[in-house]
Amino acid sequence: MKESKPGQKMFKGLITTVSWFLLVILILNISGCGEWNYINLKRTDKITGEELRQTWNNYTVYFRPPTALVYKIKNDKKIQLSFNWVKVTEKDEVTSSAVYYLNDVLEIAGQNNELYGYLIYTYRDSAFVRIIDDNTVELIYTHQIKEGP
């Protein structure tokens, strides 16, 4: 029979303790005891990409070249964006991008489903919203780099 080394028993005990700790944290998050402030973006039929393009002046528009556009409703609400986003002042700055002509629109909402704006982006990328406070959300956007030809 194979004898265990002196440190193996302690290592197995440590792994078991860490596993139980992570399981408790997971259960607390699922049950609502932990704070989970992330929400998914929802596809909407209330407005189309074409309507957003026609009512451009009602929004503050941000562009993440070359894959996404945010149409933020002009109000006191805030959408925090990463450093890769550029504020667009003229339509001509983005009309050459394919994302400008996409029509799948997602709502950016905060607490109580309060509307902050809209996101149009390419299907490969991923995005979700983190609620910061009553007036602020953060758009977390991950661009997936296309590999191959």
Secondary structure by P-SEA (a helix, b strand, c coil): ccccccaaaaaaaaaaaaaaaaaaaaaaaaaccccccbbbbbbbccccaaaaaaaccccbbbbcccccccccccccbbbbbcccbbbbccccccccccccccccccccccccccccbbbbbcccccbbbbbccccbbbbbbbbbbbccc
